[in-house]
Amino acid sequence: MPVSPARRAAFRILMKIEQGRGFAVDMLHDDPVRRFSEADRRLATELVYGVLRQKSCLDWYLGTLVERPLERLDREVRMVLRLGAYQILFLSRVPVRAAVHQSVELVKQSRHRYAASLINAVLRKADRDFFEYVCRKVPLDSSLVLSIIFSHPEWLVSRWVDRWGLRHTCVVLNHNNEPPRVHFRYNSPRMGQEEMVTTLKAEGYSVYPYHSGEGIWVVQKGDLTKSSLYRRGQLTIQGPGSQVIAGLLKLKPSDVCLDLCSGTGGKASHMIQLGEGQATVIGVDSSFRRLRIARELHGKQWPGLRWVVADGTRPLPLSVRFDKILVDAVCSGTGTLRRNPEIRWRLRAEDLTRLAGLQLKLLDNAADLLKPGGTLVYATCSLEPEENEQVVERFLASRPGFRLRLPYDEGLKPYQGLRPHCEGAFLCLPPLLTQSDGVFAAVMEATE
């Protein structure tokens, strides 16, 4: 039996991620996966995200079955073992025989035929019942144990345990290993929410409003990227925490706005939408590729959007002064580990200091372009104080012409009563609250 397209694609994607080349979310929506059958696409997605989320736990268990140290095996062999073990230990609908056979054939195709007998012997010893028993019985009493069982780097787990304690950290780690929901909003000046939902239901999608339904929707069934509305750019996929951020700017139709670190334009399009389609919004990003995607996703619906390729950590090539500026800063992304599990294996503790320096430069350059009386919103999808409160405090200490304003927006109503969402003058929406990405934001005003 040949290796299934889903397993072959999952192996290829995971090897690229192991080498630091790209993100799962991009490769799973690219060729050849996007041309797969629905069943193969689902399996490829499950295997890629499953192995990324359970990597250290899989390695720990496989280490008990392999006679030599796991790190001494070729990378391709280790990856085949992880894929096979994940299917046996976590996917009850995949027969063990199929998982073993497919793994043996996969390692043969990866130019490591010598390891076929090793793969066969190791995976035949894998026992789901014993694995689950051990995972239930092991005492969750240290950062090291948590990092193995919940498959997160120990240095990050240790930080969180020091800040939140063992019990709450366990909840966060477990949450990060669950498949995320897909959230979205309408993205068109010519279509309202009712028409959007009616169209989606007619195409076979099942959707429902998020909490009180403040423009945020959740997909219950269906791949939204295949919908006609997504292809036309009339809806956009965006987490609930991210959808709150643009509202903090209190946009008016007459505003001239800057979205620094615009990426693929989700927040920029939301800004112009909140400005009733009449606000002027310029999205700046250092990546031409990301801005090209932004134009493809949002340009047809919002022709008033403008895009500029520039490095936001350097003085910006813009002569205009802005009423509203959003600095959606490049960050560690520790609030997105549920959606982007590969980040946990790429991030290092020393990155936090480096990123905080970049974030402060972004804020400084943005502040130089703000009109007196204008609003500056600083936002990240990080949970780390070094990138959040501490960056804002350093900025304000060097900029006496700015002051904090208590963040509030109608979009925060769904969170009222669930948990306090403000810490001092900062907005903090953790992943457990949003059931998506964690976000941080600070709203500042230029007083002179």
C-alpha positions in Angstrom: 0.0 0.0 0.0 1.5 3.4 -1.0 1.9 6.2 1.5 -1.3 8.3 1.6 -1.1 11.9 0.2 -2.0 13.3 3.7 0.9 11.5 5.5 3.4 12.4 2.8 2.3 16.0 2.8 2.4 16.1 6.7 5.9 14.8 6.7 7.1 17.3 4.1 5.5 20.2 6.0 6.8 19.1 9.4 10.4 18.8 8.0 10.2 22.3 6.6 9.0 23.6 10.0 11.8 21.7 11.7 14.2 23.6 9.6 12.6 26.9 10.3 11.1 27.3 6.9 7.6 28.7 7.1 4.4 28.1 9.1 1.9 25.3 9.1 -1.1 27.6 8.5 0.4 28.8 5.2 1.6 25.4 3.9 -1.7 23.6 4.8 -3.5 26.1 2.6 -1.1 25.8 -0.3 -0.4 23.2 -3.0 -0.7 20.2 -2.9 -2.8 20.2 0.3 -5.5 22.6 -1.0 -6.1 20.2 -3.9 -6.7 17.2 -1.6 -10.0 15.5 -0.9 -11.7 16.8 2.2 -10.7 13.6 4.2 -7.0 13.9 3.2 -7.0 17.6 3.9 -8.4 17.0 7.4 -5.9 14.2 8.1 -2.9 16.3 6.9 -4.0 19.1 9.1 -4.5 16.9 12.1 -1.1 15.2 11.7 0.8 18.5 11.3 -0.8 20.3 14.2 -0.9 17.2 16.4 2.8 16.5 16.1 3.7 20.1 16.7 1.5 20.3 19.8 2.7 17.0 21.2 6.3 17.1 20.1 8.2 16.8 23.4 5.6 14.4 24.9 6.0 12.1 21.8 9.8 12.4 22.1 9.7 11.5 25.8 7.6 8.4 25.1 9.6 7.3 22.1 12.7 7.7 24.1 11.5 4.8 26.3 11.1 2.6 23.3 14.3 3.3 21.3 17.5 1.8 22.6 19.7 4.6 21.4 19.2 8.3 22.3 16.5 9.8 20.1 18.6 12.9 19.2 21.2 10.6 17.6 18.7 9.4 14.9 18.5 11.2 11.6 15.9 14.1 11.6 13.8 12.4 9.0 13.7 9.2 11.1 12.7 11.0 14.2 9.9 12.8 12.3 8.5 9.5 10.9 8.5 8.1 14.5 6.6 11.1 15.7 4.1 10.9 13.0 3.5 7.2 13.6 3.4 7.5 17.3 1.0 10.4 17.2 -1.4 8.3 15.1 -1.2 5.3 17.5 -1.4 7.3 20.7 -3.8 10.1 19.8 -5.9 9.0 16.8 -8.2 6.2 17.9 -9.8 5.9 14.4 -6.5 5.1 12.7 -5.7 1.3 13.0 -2.4 0.6 14.5 -1.4 -1.7 11.6 -2.1 1.2 9.1 0.0 3.6 11.2 2.9 1.2 11.4 2.8 0.2 7.7 2.5 3.8 6.4 5.4 4.9 8.7 7.6 2.1 7.4 6.8 3.0 3.8 7.3 6.7 4.5 10.8 6.2 5.9 11.7 4.2 2.9 10.6 7.1 0.6 12.7 9.5 2.7 16.0 7.9 1.6 16.5 6.2 4.9 15.5 2.6 4.1 18.0 1.4 6.7 15.6 2.6 9.4 12.5 0.7 8.2 13.1 -2.2 10.6 13.7 0.3 13.5 10.4 2.1 12.7 8.5 -1.1 12.5 9.9 -2.5 15.8 9.5 0.8 17.8 5.9 1.6 16.7 4.8 -2.0 17.3 5.8 -1.5 20.9 3.8 1.7 21.3 0.8 1.1 23.6 -2.0 3.8 23.8 -3.5 2.4 27.0 -0.1 2.4 28.8 0.7 5.8 27.5 -2.6 7.3 28.7 -2.2 5.6 32.1 1.3 7.1 32.6 0.2 10.5 31.6 -2.7 10.4 34.0 -0.6 9.2 36.9 2.5 11.3 36.6 2.4 14.1 39.3 2.2 17.5 37.7 4.4 19.1 40.3 7.3 20.7 38.4 8.0 22.9 35.4 10.0 20.0 33.8 7.1 17.5 34.1 4.6 20.1 32.8 6.9 20.9 29.8 7.0 17.2 28.9 3.3 16.2 29.4 1.9 19.4 27.8 4.7 19.7 25.3 6.0 23.2 25.8 9.6 24.4 26.3 10.7 24.2 29.9 12.0 27.8 30.1 8.6 29.2 29.1 6.7 26.9 31.4 9.0 27.9 34.3 8.2 31.6 33.6 4.5 30.9 33.7 4.6 28.8 36.8 6.5 31.6 38.6 3.8 34.1 37.5 0.6 32.1 37.7 1.3 29.0 39.8 1.2 25.3 38.8 -2.6 24.9 38.6 -3.3 27.8 36.3 -0.3 27.1 34.1 -1.7 23.6 33.6 -4.9 25.0 32.4 -3.2 27.4 30.0 -0.9 24.6 28.6 -3.8 22.2 28.1 -5.7 25.0 26.3 -2.8 25.6 24.0 -3.0 21.9 22.9 -6.6 22.1 21.8 -7.6 22.8 18.2 -8.7 26.4 17.9 -12.0 27.7 16.7 -12.1 29.8 13.5 -13.5 33.3 14.1 -14.4 35.8 11.4 -16.2 39.0 10.6 -17.8 40.5 7.5 -15.4 42.6 5.5 -17.5 44.6 2.9 -19.2 48.0 2.7 -21.9 46.4 0.6 -22.9 43.5 2.7 -24.3 43.3 6.3 -24.0 40.4 8.8 -27.5 39.0 8.0 -26.7 38.6 4.3 -23.3 37.1 5.2 -24.8 34.5 7.5 -27.6 33.7 5.0 -25.1 33.1 2.2 -22.8 30.9 4.3 -25.7 28.7 5.5 -26.9 28.3 1.9 -23.4 27.1 1.0 -23.6 24.5 3.8 -21.7 26.2 6.6 -22.7 26.2 10.2 -21.8 29.4 12.1 -22.9 31.2 15.3 -22.3 34.5 17.0 -19.4 34.7 19.5 -20.7 35.5 23.0 -23.1 38.5 22.4 -22.3 38.6 18.7 -20.7 42.0 18.5 -19.7 41.4 14.9 -17.6 38.4 15.7 -18.7 35.0 14.4 -17.5 31.4 14.9 -17.4 28.5 12.4 -18.9 25.3 13.7 -18.7 23.4 10.4 -16.9 23.9 7.1 -13.7 25.3 5.7 -14.3 29.0 5.5 -11.5 29.5 3.0 -13.6 27.6 0.4 -16.6 29.9 0.7 -17.5 32.3 -2.1 -17.5 35.2 0.4 -14.0 34.5 1.5 -12.8 34.2 -2.1 -14.4 37.6 -2.9 -12.9 39.2 0.2 -16.3 39.9 1.8 -15.4 38.2 5.0 -12.1 37.8 6.8 -10.8 35.3 9.3 -9.8 37.1 12.5 -9.7 36.2 16.1 -12.0 37.9 18.6 -9.1 39.5 20.6 -7.7 41.0 17.4 -11.1 42.3 16.4 -11.2 44.3 19.6 -8.0 46.2 18.9 -9.1 48.5 16.0 -12.1 49.7 18.1 -9.8 51.1 20.7 -8.8 53.8 18.2 -12.4 55.3 18.2 -12.2 55.9 14.5 -14.1 58.6 12.6 -14.8 58.9 8.9 -12.5 61.9 8.7 -9.5 60.2 10.4 -6.2 59.7 8.6 -4.8 56.5 10.1 -1.6 54.4 10.1 -1.4 50.7 10.7 2.2 49.9 11.4 3.3 46.2 11.1 0.2 45.7 9.0 1.0 42.1 8.0 -1.8 40.7 5.7 -4.0 43.6 6.6 -6.7 42.2 8.9 -6.6 45.1 11.3 -6.2 47.7 8.5 -9.4 46.5 6.8 -11.2 46.6 10.2 -10.0 50.1 10.8 -11.4 51.4 7.5 -14.6 49.4 8.1 -15.0 51.1 11.5 -14.3 54.5 9.8 -17.4 53.8 7.7 -15.3 53.1 4.6 -14.3 56.8 4.5 -11.3 56.9 6.8 -7.9 57.0 5.1 -5.8 54.0 6.2 -2.2 53.4 5.3 -0.8 49.9 6.1 3.0 49.6 6.5 4.9 46.4 6.6 8.5 45.4 5.9 7.3 42.4 3.8 6.2 43.0 0.2 4.8 39.5 0.1 2.5 40.1 3.1 1.3 43.4 1.7 0.6 41.8 -1.6 -1.6 39.2 0.2 -3.3 42.1 2.1 -4.1 43.9 -1.2 -5.6 40.6 -2.6 -7.6 40.0 0.5 -9.0 43.5 1.2 -8.3 45.8 -1.8 -11.4 45.0 -3.7 -13.7 45.8 -0.8 -11.8 48.8 0.5 -10.2 50.7 -2.3 -9.3 53.5 0.2 -6.6 51.2 1.7 -3.0 52.1 0.8 0.1 50.0 1.3 3.7 51.0 1.9 6.7 48.7 2.2 8.9 50.0 4.9 10.9 48.9 8.0 9.0 50.3 11.0 12.0 50.2 13.2 13.6 52.9 11.1 12.4 56.5 10.4 9.4 56.1 8.2 9.3 57.6 4.6 6.0 59.4 5.3 5.4 63.1 5.4 1.8 63.0 6.5 0.7 63.3 10.2 -1.9 60.9 11.5 -4.9 61.2 13.7 -4.8 57.6 14.7 -1.9 55.1 14.7 -2.0 51.4 15.5 1.3 49.7 16.3 0.5 46.0 16.1 4.0 45.1 17.0 6.1 42.1 16.0 6.3 40.0 19.1 7.0 36.5 20.5 3.4 35.4 19.9 3.1 33.5 23.1 -0.6 34.3 23.1 -1.0 32.4 19.8 0.5 29.0 20.7 -2.8 27.3 20.2 -3.1 28.5 16.6 0.7 28.6 15.8 2.2 25.7 17.9 5.5 25.8 16.0 6.3 29.1 17.7 6.9 27.3 21.0 9.8 25.4 19.5 11.4 28.4 17.7 11.2 30.9 20.5 14.1 31.4 23.0 14.2 33.3 26.3 16.7 35.8 25.0 14.3 36.7 22.1 12.1 38.6 24.6 14.8 41.2 25.2 15.6 41.5 21.5 11.9 41.9 20.6 11.3 44.5 23.3 14.0 46.6 21.7 12.3 46.4 18.3 9.0 47.2 19.8 10.2 50.3 21.5 11.7 51.5 18.1 8.3 50.9 16.5 6.6 53.0 19.1 9.1 55.8 18.8 8.9 56.0 15.0 5.1 55.9 15.1 4.9 58.6 17.8 6.9 61.0 15.5 4.1 60.8 13.0 1.1 61.4 15.4 -0.8 64.7 15.4 -1.2 66.6 18.8 -4.3 65.2 20.4 -4.0 62.0 18.3 -4.4 58.4 19.5 -1.7 55.7 19.5 -2.6 52.1 20.3 0.2 49.6 21.0 -0.8 46.0 20.7 0.8 42.5 20.8 -0.3 38.9 20.9 2.3 38.2 23.6 1.6 37.2 27.3 5.1 38.4 28.4 5.4 41.6 30.5 8.8 42.4 28.9 6.9 43.0 25.6 3.8 44.6 27.0 3.6 46.7 30.1 7.4 47.2 30.3 7.7 48.4 26.7 4.8 51.0 27.3 6.4 52.1 30.6 9.8 52.7 28.9 8.1 54.6 26.1 6.1 56.9 28.4 9.2 57.5 30.5 11.0 58.9 27.4 8.0 60.7 26.0 6.4 63.1 28.5 4.1 64.3 25.7 2.1 61.1 25.9 -0.3 59.7 28.5 -2.2 56.5 29.0 -6.0 56.4 28.5 -8.1 53.6 30.0 -8.9 51.3 27.1 -12.6 50.7 26.5 -14.7 49.9 23.4 -18.1 48.4 22.7 -16.3 45.3 21.4 -15.3 44.5 25.0 -18.9 44.0 26.1 -18.8 40.2 25.4 -16.0 39.9 28.0 -17.8 41.8 30.7 -18.6 39.5 33.7 -16.2 36.7 32.5 -13.0 38.1 34.1 -11.6 41.5 34.7 -10.1 42.5 31.3 -8.0 45.5 32.4 -4.9 45.5 34.5 -4.4 49.1 35.5 -4.6 51.1 32.3 -3.8 48.2 30.0 -6.1 45.8 28.1 -5.2 42.2 28.8 -7.3 39.5 27.1 -5.7 36.1 27.8 -6.3 33.1 25.4 -8.6 31.4 28.0 -10.9 34.4 27.9 -11.0 34.9 24.1 -10.9 31.2 23.3 -8.5 32.3 20.6 -5.3 34.4 20.7 -4.3 36.3 23.8 -3.9 40.0 23.2 -2.5 43.0 25.1 -3.1 46.7 24.2 -2.4 50.1 25.6 -4.1 53.3 24.4 -2.0 56.5 24.5 -2.8 60.1 23.6 -0.5 62.8 22.4 -1.0 65.7 24.7 1.3 68.1 22.8 
